[in-house]
Amino acid sequence: MGKPKFANPRDANEQALLAVALALGGQWLEAPPLDGWIWWRGVWLPVEIKRPEREGMAHEYTPAQKRFLSWCRLRNARWLIWRNEDDVIRDLGGRRSA
């Protein structure tokens, strides 16, 4: 039996990026319209996780995601896009070990 049509396909890099976020002290909640929300230093921030090779493609974001990001822009609300570990470290104030 296949996945239900409403299942949210997850990007292959998601688990690795979430592992970094959790190691830096974040708490994760999976919720649409983006991939989820990270609780970080007393604030919930929406997060979309994308595969780096799809950056800039026309179909990179769903219509619902585009509407949500537009809503955020109009209200100067912050959101995060993570493609690699450096993005997570940048957004959550970590430092890459040597």
N, C-alpha and C positions, 0 to 999 in steps of 0.2 A: 504494500500500500504506500503511495507517494505522500509527499507533504501536502497539507491542506493549502488551498489557493491563497489563503490569507496569511500564511506563514511569512515571517520577515527573514529573507535570506541574510545571513551574516557574512561580513567580509572575512577573508582568510586571516588577516592580520589582527582581527579584533581581540582575540584572547591574549596575544602577546602585549598589545598596547594596554589592555585593562590590567594586566599583571603589573606593569610599570606604574600605572595610576594608583593601584591599591598599595603597592610598595611605598609610594610617596605619601600615603595617608588618605587617599580619596576613598569615597564609598560610592558604589555604582548602583543605579536603578535603570533597568532596561525599560524604555517607554517611547512611544512614537510622539511626534512625527519623525524625529531624528532617531539615532540608535539608542539614546538614553540620556541620563542626567548624572553628573558627578557632583557629589557633596564635597566641597573643598573650602576649608576655613570659614565655615558658617554660611556658605552660599551654595545654592543649587545652580549649576550651569548646564545648559543643553549641549550635547556632544554628538557630532556625526563622525563616524569612522569610515574612511575611504581608502581604497587601495591606491597607492601612489601612481601607478601606471594609468589610472583612469582620470587623472586630474585634467580638467578643462574639456572633457568630452561632453557633447550635447546632452546625453542621457545620464549624466553623472548624478543628478538630483531628481527625485520624483516631483510631480506637481505639488503634492502636500508639503514636501520639504522646502520647495521654492517659496510657497506661500508663507510658511513659518519664518524662514530667513528674512523675507521681505517685511513681515510683521516686526521682527526683531530690529531690523535696520531703521524702520520708522520710529521706533521707540528708544533707540540707542541702547538696546538690550544686548548683552554680551552672549556669544555662543562660541563653541570651540569646534574646529575641524582637525581631526588627528589622522595623519597618513603614516607616520613613523614614530619611533620612540623619541626622537628629538622634539617632535611637536608636543608630546605629553610632558616631557621634562621642561620645555619652555613654558607651557601653560600652568604647570603645577609647581614651578619654582625649584625644581630639582637641579642637580648637577650630575653631569656624566662623569663616571669614574674613569681614571686613566688606564 
